[in-house]
Amino acid sequence: MDKSWTYAVILGLSLLYPLAQSFEKRITMHRKILFILPGLLLTGALYIGWDSWFTARGVWGFNHNYTRDAYLLGMPLEEWLFFLVVPYCCIFLYEVMRYYIKRFHFPGTSRLIIYLLLALLLLSLPFIYQRIYTLAAVAFTSLMLILQLAQRTYLTWFSGFLLTYLVSIIPFMVVNGALTSLPVVWYNNAETLGIRIYTIPLDDFIYLFGLLLPTVNIYQILLRRFASPQLKKKMRLSEITGF
């Protein structure tokens, strides 16, 4: 295979199973696509801007041997698609877990977890302010957590999101491990913590959290406001989100 298809193939394999199962009658992702897309597009647009700026600053970059020649704003087309594929796969996992795990939401625990995560992130700021990637990932994720506290309805699904995030780390390590080991994507260690799990910068796990959280939030808000009564009943929304 031509090596220039590597990034595209990694994304395609990541999406293959979630897309194939999107019409499965217990998950019915295809019926929720109008609620999924806004979160993907809004969060993706923000992250693409961030990604492009960091690429221009040399915080990270791409190996042209493993990408196609279609570049926009300094990034390959595959990197743009990353911000659609990965969040979609996460929402698919979220829905699968919500279907199979009957006790999926723990509102009473969510606030404590958010406070603990916020304390950990904010206390790290004096030690990371010179590392632009780490600082940006921590600052954005902290902002998303603060919004969880400001919007109390978010607390009803945060624990479900957190469980999904923890499980998503496994496929994320497979995909990002492939991207960083070749490497398809390289990082400037001066702008990161310099700590890696396998070949993946630790900062990437914070980055992923910040990417997925608003995507799931927007999805849940739209479901709460606009889903049909039949769809809400099928998804047990009245039981888990206070509908």
C-alpha positions as a Markdown table, in Angstrom:
| # | Residue | x | y | z |
|---|---|---|---|---|
| 1 | Met | 0.0 | 0.0 | 0.0 |
| 2 | Asp | 1.1 | 3.5 | -0.8 |
| 3 | Lys | 2.3 | 5.0 | 2.6 |
| 4 | Ser | 0.6 | 8.3 | 1.9 |
| 5 | Trp | -2.7 | 6.6 | 2.7 |
| 6 | Thr | -1.6 | 5.6 | 6.2 |
| 7 | Tyr | -3.4 | 8.4 | 8.1 |
| 8 | Ala | -6.6 | 7.9 | 6.0 |
| 9 | Val | -6.6 | 4.2 | 6.6 |
| 10 | Ile | -6.2 | 4.6 | 10.3 |
| 11 | Leu | -9.2 | 6.9 | 10.4 |
| 12 | Gly | -11.2 | 4.6 | 8.1 |
| 13 | Leu | -10.6 | 1.6 | 10.3 |
| 14 | Ser | -11.5 | 3.6 | 13.4 |
| 15 | Leu | -14.8 | 4.5 | 11.9 |
| 16 | Leu | -15.6 | 1.2 | 10.3 |
| 17 | Tyr | -17.3 | -0.6 | 13.2 |
| 18 | Pro | -19.2 | 2.4 | 14.7 |
| 19 | Leu | -20.5 | 3.4 | 11.2 |
| 20 | Ala | -21.5 | -0.2 | 10.4 |
| 21 | Gln | -23.4 | -0.5 | 13.7 |
| 22 | Ser | -25.1 | 2.9 | 13.4 |
| 23 | Phe | -28.3 | 1.3 | 12.0 |
| 24 | Glu | -28.4 | -1.4 | 14.7 |
| 25 | Lys | -31.9 | -1.3 | 16.1 |
| 26 | Arg | -30.8 | -1.0 | 19.8 |
| 27 | Ile | -28.5 | 1.9 | 19.2 |
| 28 | Thr | -30.1 | 3.6 | 16.1 |
| 29 | Met | -27.4 | 6.2 | 15.7 |
| 30 | His | -28.8 | 7.2 | 12.3 |
| 31 | Arg | -32.0 | 8.5 | 14.0 |
| 32 | Lys | -29.8 | 10.9 | 16.1 |
| 33 | Ile | -27.5 | 12.3 | 13.5 |
| 34 | Leu | -29.2 | 15.7 | 13.6 |
| 35 | Phe | -28.4 | 15.9 | 17.3 |
| 36 | Ile | -24.8 | 14.6 | 16.8 |
| 37 | Leu | -23.6 | 16.8 | 13.9 |
| 38 | Pro | -23.8 | 20.3 | 15.6 |
| 39 | Gly | -21.5 | 19.2 | 18.4 |
| 40 | Leu | -19.1 | 17.6 | 16.0 |
| 41 | Leu | -19.0 | 20.7 | 13.8 |
| 42 | Leu | -18.8 | 23.3 | 16.5 |
| 43 | Thr | -16.2 | 21.6 | 18.6 |
| 44 | Gly | -14.4 | 20.5 | 15.5 |
| 45 | Ala | -14.2 | 24.0 | 14.2 |
| 46 | Leu | -12.7 | 25.2 | 17.4 |
| 47 | Tyr | -10.1 | 22.5 | 17.5 |
| 48 | Ile | -9.2 | 22.9 | 13.9 |
| 49 | Gly | -8.4 | 26.6 | 14.6 |
| 50 | Trp | -6.3 | 25.5 | 17.6 |
| 51 | Asp | -4.6 | 22.8 | 15.6 |
| 52 | Ser | -3.8 | 25.1 | 12.7 |
| 53 | Trp | -2.3 | 27.7 | 15.0 |
| 54 | Phe | -0.2 | 25.1 | 16.8 |
| 55 | Thr | 1.0 | 23.6 | 13.5 |
| 56 | Ala | 2.1 | 27.1 | 12.3 |
| 57 | Arg | 4.0 | 27.6 | 15.6 |
| 58 | Gly | 5.8 | 24.2 | 15.3 |
| 59 | Val | 4.1 | 22.8 | 18.4 |
| 60 | Trp | 3.4 | 19.7 | 16.3 |
| 61 | Gly | 3.5 | 18.8 | 12.6 |
| 62 | Phe | 2.8 | 16.0 | 10.1 |
| 63 | Asn | 4.9 | 13.6 | 8.2 |
| 64 | His | 4.1 | 14.1 | 4.5 |
| 65 | Asn | 5.1 | 10.5 | 3.8 |
| 66 | Tyr | 2.0 | 9.2 | 5.6 |
| 67 | Thr | -0.6 | 11.7 | 4.5 |
| 68 | Arg | -2.1 | 12.7 | 1.1 |
| 69 | Asp | -1.1 | 15.9 | -0.6 |
| 70 | Ala | -4.4 | 17.7 | 0.2 |
| 71 | Tyr | -3.3 | 20.3 | 2.9 |
| 72 | Leu | -5.4 | 23.2 | 4.1 |
| 73 | Leu | -4.2 | 25.7 | 6.8 |
| 74 | Gly | -1.1 | 23.7 | 7.1 |
| 75 | Met | -2.9 | 20.5 | 8.0 |
| 76 | Pro | -3.7 | 17.4 | 5.9 |
| 77 | Leu | -7.3 | 16.7 | 5.1 |
| 78 | Glu | -7.0 | 13.6 | 7.3 |
| 79 | Glu | -6.4 | 15.9 | 10.4 |
| 80 | Trp | -9.6 | 17.8 | 9.6 |
| 81 | Leu | -11.5 | 14.5 | 9.4 |
| 82 | Phe | -10.0 | 13.4 | 12.8 |
| 83 | Phe | -12.3 | 15.9 | 14.5 |
| 84 | Leu | -15.3 | 14.3 | 13.0 |
| 85 | Val | -14.3 | 10.6 | 13.3 |
| 86 | Val | -13.0 | 10.5 | 16.8 |
| 87 | Pro | -15.9 | 12.4 | 18.5 |
| 88 | Tyr | -18.5 | 10.3 | 16.5 |
| 89 | Cys | -16.9 | 7.1 | 17.7 |
| 90 | Cys | -17.0 | 8.4 | 21.2 |
| 91 | Ile | -20.7 | 9.2 | 21.0 |
| 92 | Phe | -21.3 | 5.8 | 19.5 |
| 93 | Leu | -19.5 | 4.3 | 22.5 |
| 94 | Tyr | -21.5 | 6.5 | 24.8 |
| 95 | Glu | -24.8 | 5.2 | 23.4 |
| 96 | Val | -23.7 | 1.6 | 23.5 |
| 97 | Met | -22.7 | 1.9 | 27.1 |
| 98 | Arg | -25.9 | 3.7 | 28.0 |
| 99 | Tyr | -27.9 | 0.9 | 26.5 |
| 100 | Tyr | -26.1 | -2.0 | 28.2 |
| 101 | Ile | -25.2 | -0.4 | 31.6 |
| 102 | Lys | -28.5 | 0.1 | 33.4 |
| 103 | Arg | -27.0 | 2.3 | 36.2 |
| 104 | Phe | -25.1 | 4.7 | 34.0 |
| 105 | His | -25.5 | 8.1 | 35.7 |
| 106 | Phe | -24.4 | 9.1 | 39.2 |
| 107 | Pro | -25.4 | 12.8 | 39.7 |
| 108 | Gly | -24.3 | 12.9 | 43.3 |
| 109 | Thr | -20.8 | 11.9 | 42.4 |
| 110 | Ser | -20.4 | 14.1 | 39.4 |
| 111 | Arg | -19.9 | 17.4 | 41.3 |
| 112 | Leu | -17.2 | 15.9 | 43.5 |
| 113 | Ile | -15.3 | 14.5 | 40.5 |
| 114 | Ile | -15.5 | 17.8 | 38.7 |
| 115 | Tyr | -14.1 | 19.7 | 41.7 |
| 116 | Leu | -11.3 | 17.2 | 42.0 |
| 117 | Leu | -10.4 | 17.4 | 38.3 |
| 118 | Leu | -10.6 | 21.2 | 38.4 |
| 119 | Ala | -8.3 | 21.4 | 41.5 |
| 120 | Leu | -5.8 | 19.1 | 39.8 |
| 121 | Leu | -5.7 | 21.0 | 36.6 |
| 122 | Leu | -5.7 | 24.5 | 38.1 |
| 123 | Leu | -3.0 | 23.6 | 40.6 |
| 124 | Ser | -0.8 | 22.5 | 37.7 |
| 125 | Leu | -0.9 | 25.9 | 36.0 |
| 126 | Pro | 2.2 | 27.4 | 37.7 |
| 127 | Phe | 4.3 | 24.4 | 36.5 |
| 128 | Ile | 3.2 | 24.3 | 32.9 |
| 129 | Tyr | 2.7 | 27.9 | 31.8 |
| 130 | Gln | 5.8 | 27.8 | 29.6 |
| 131 | Arg | 4.6 | 24.7 | 27.7 |
| 132 | Ile | 2.0 | 26.0 | 25.3 |
| 133 | Tyr | 0.3 | 22.7 | 24.3 |
| 134 | Thr | -0.1 | 21.6 | 27.9 |
| 135 | Leu | -1.2 | 25.0 | 29.0 |
| 136 | Ala | -3.9 | 25.3 | 26.3 |
| 137 | Ala | -5.2 | 21.7 | 26.9 |
| 138 | Val | -5.4 | 22.3 | 30.7 |
| 139 | Ala | -7.0 | 25.7 | 30.3 |
| 140 | Phe | -9.6 | 24.6 | 27.8 |
| 141 | Thr | -10.5 | 21.5 | 29.7 |
| 142 | Ser | -10.8 | 23.5 | 32.9 |
| 143 | Leu | -13.2 | 25.9 | 31.2 |
| 144 | Met | -15.4 | 23.0 | 30.1 |
| 145 | Leu | -15.5 | 21.6 | 33.6 |
| 146 | Ile | -16.4 | 25.0 | 35.0 |
| 147 | Leu | -19.3 | 25.1 | 32.5 |
| 148 | Gln | -20.4 | 21.8 | 33.9 |
| 149 | Leu | -20.8 | 23.4 | 37.3 |
| 150 | Ala | -22.5 | 26.5 | 35.9 |
| 151 | Gln | -25.1 | 24.5 | 34.0 |
| 152 | Arg | -26.5 | 22.1 | 36.6 |
| 153 | Thr | -28.3 | 19.9 | 34.1 |
| 154 | Tyr | -24.9 | 18.9 | 32.7 |
| 155 | Leu | -24.3 | 17.1 | 36.0 |
| 156 | Thr | -26.9 | 14.5 | 35.2 |
| 157 | Trp | -24.8 | 13.1 | 32.4 |
| 158 | Phe | -21.3 | 13.9 | 33.3 |
| 159 | Ser | -20.7 | 10.6 | 35.1 |
| 160 | Gly | -21.8 | 8.7 | 32.0 |
| 161 | Phe | -19.5 | 10.8 | 29.9 |
| 162 | Leu | -16.6 | 10.2 | 32.3 |
| 163 | Leu | -17.1 | 6.4 | 32.1 |
| 164 | Thr | -17.2 | 6.6 | 28.3 |
| 165 | Tyr | -14.0 | 8.7 | 28.3 |
| 166 | Leu | -12.2 | 6.1 | 30.4 |
| 167 | Val | -13.3 | 3.3 | 28.1 |
| 168 | Ser | -12.4 | 5.3 | 25.0 |
| 169 | Ile | -8.8 | 5.6 | 26.2 |
| 170 | Ile | -8.3 | 2.0 | 25.0 |
| 171 | Pro | -9.1 | 2.6 | 21.3 |
| 172 | Phe | -7.6 | 6.0 | 21.5 |
| 173 | Met | -4.2 | 4.5 | 22.6 |
| 174 | Val | -4.4 | 2.1 | 19.6 |
| 175 | Val | -5.2 | 4.9 | 17.1 |
| 176 | Asn | -2.9 | 7.6 | 18.6 |
| 177 | Gly | -0.2 | 5.0 | 19.3 |
| 178 | Ala | -0.2 | 4.3 | 15.5 |
| 179 | Leu | -0.1 | 8.0 | 14.6 |
| 180 | Thr | 2.7 | 8.8 | 17.0 |
| 181 | Ser | 4.9 | 5.7 | 16.6 |
| 182 | Leu | 5.4 | 5.9 | 12.9 |
| 183 | Pro | 5.2 | 9.0 | 13.3 |
| 184 | Val | 2.3 | 10.4 | 11.3 |
| 185 | Val | 2.2 | 13.2 | 13.8 |
| 186 | Trp | 5.3 | 14.6 | 15.6 |
| 187 | Tyr | 5.4 | 16.8 | 18.7 |
| 188 | Asn | 7.8 | 19.5 | 19.9 |
| 189 | Asn | 8.8 | 18.2 | 23.4 |
| 190 | Ala | 9.6 | 21.7 | 24.5 |
| 191 | Glu | 5.9 | 22.6 | 24.3 |
| 192 | Thr | 4.6 | 19.5 | 26.1 |
| 193 | Leu | 5.1 | 17.8 | 29.4 |
| 194 | Gly | 7.7 | 15.5 | 27.9 |
| 195 | Ile | 6.0 | 12.5 | 29.4 |
| 196 | Arg | 4.8 | 9.8 | 27.1 |
| 197 | Ile | 2.6 | 6.7 | 27.5 |
| 198 | Tyr | 4.1 | 4.4 | 24.9 |
| 199 | Thr | 4.6 | 7.1 | 22.2 |
| 200 | Ile | 1.6 | 9.2 | 23.1 |
| 201 | Pro | 2.2 | 12.5 | 24.9 |
| 202 | Leu | 0.4 | 12.7 | 28.2 |
| 203 | Asp | -1.0 | 16.0 | 27.1 |
| 204 | Asp | -3.0 | 14.2 | 24.4 |
| 205 | Phe | -5.3 | 12.6 | 27.1 |
| 206 | Ile | -6.2 | 16.1 | 28.4 |
| 207 | Tyr | -6.7 | 17.3 | 24.8 |
| 208 | Leu | -9.0 | 14.3 | 24.2 |
| 209 | Phe | -11.1 | 15.1 | 27.3 |
| 210 | Gly | -11.5 | 18.7 | 26.2 |
| 211 | Leu | -12.5 | 17.6 | 22.7 |
| 212 | Leu | -15.1 | 15.0 | 23.7 |
| 213 | Leu | -16.8 | 16.8 | 26.7 |
| 214 | Pro | -18.4 | 19.7 | 24.8 |
| 215 | Thr | -19.3 | 17.3 | 21.9 |
| 216 | Val | -21.3 | 15.1 | 24.2 |
| 217 | Asn | -22.8 | 18.1 | 26.1 |
| 218 | Ile | -24.1 | 19.7 | 22.9 |
| 219 | Tyr | -25.5 | 16.3 | 21.8 |
| 220 | Gln | -27.3 | 15.9 | 25.1 |
| 221 | Ile | -28.7 | 19.4 | 25.1 |
| 222 | Leu | -30.2 | 18.9 | 21.7 |
| 223 | Leu | -31.6 | 15.6 | 22.6 |
| 224 | Arg | -33.2 | 17.1 | 25.8 |
| 225 | Arg | -34.8 | 19.9 | 23.9 |
| 226 | Phe | -35.7 | 18.5 | 20.5 |
| 227 | Ala | -35.9 | 14.7 | 20.6 |
| 228 | Ser | -39.4 | 13.2 | 19.9 |
| 229 | Pro | -41.2 | 11.7 | 22.9 |
| 230 | Gln | -40.8 | 8.3 | 21.3 |
| 231 | Leu | -37.0 | 8.6 | 20.9 |
| 232 | Lys | -36.7 | 9.9 | 24.5 |
| 233 | Lys | -38.6 | 6.9 | 25.7 |
| 234 | Lys | -36.6 | 4.5 | 23.7 |
| 235 | Met | -33.4 | 6.0 | 25.1 |
| 236 | Arg | -34.7 | 6.1 | 28.7 |
| 237 | Leu | -34.0 | 9.8 | 28.7 |
| 238 | Ser | -36.7 | 10.6 | 31.2 |
| 239 | Glu | -35.0 | 8.2 | 33.6 |
| 240 | Ile | -31.4 | 9.5 | 33.2 |
| 241 | Thr | -31.5 | 13.1 | 32.3 |
| 242 | Gly | -34.5 | 14.5 | 34.1 |
| 243 | Phe | -36.6 | 15.0 | 30.9 |
